[in-house]
Amino acid sequence: MKKNMIIAALILSASTLFAQDNLLQDGGFEIIKTGTKNYVVYNGGKVTGKSGKWQLTFAKGACPDSCALGSSEIVSTVKKSGVNSLQIIITKQTNRNDIKLFQSITGVTAGIYEVSFWAKSDGANPITVDLLKATQPNSNNGAAPYTAGFTTSTDWQQFKFTVDINDWTAEELAEIRVSIRPNNFKALPVGPFPKTFWIDGVVLAPKK
């Protein structure tokens, strides 16, 4: 009994530390109840006014029946930790920046940060993470050295990269964004579709 209490206390301590270090809100998709599908939004241009809230864009673009189609859902059946993860199902994707999961953050100061997240998919599929300036529009693809590409598999993997934003201006830091783009890195996205991704444990924290 005492051993179980100690283990529980250690887990709680680790969870608290995770929450304190992470500058993102709800990085593990735990706050919204299972089955929720309201992370999907359709927007463009400069992203403002939704700081601390996850958004997921399927861009309509100039394609006749939308450049990207798909769905998302908070699920508890597949997760890395906690009780939930975010599932994204892609049924159509034309361009690299058609589908983006992102959260904007205010109050970040210049420094060196680490972006990390856990992801898996139904195959060997690419995934990209970007750190974007407040001055960059929602349609931006990200740019070196503030973007990194990885390959998911059917097993959970943690992906991370370090970014130095010491030279960003106050205007650029005003509302930065962490953006995850499934099924792309450099080349145009490819099928066959549908493709399913699961994302969990997204963190932006000062590099220690």
Secondary structure, 3 states (H helix, E strand, C coil): CHHHHHHHHHHHHHHHHHHHHCCCCCCCCCCCCCCCCCCEECCCCCCCCCCCCCEEEECCCCCCCCCEEEEEEEECCCCCCCCCEEEEEEEEECCCCCEEEEEEECCCCCCEEEEEEEEEECCCCEEEEEEECCCCCCCCCCCCCCEEEEECCCCCEEEEEEEECCCCCHHHHCCEEEEEEECCCCCCCCCCCCEEEEEEEEEEEECC
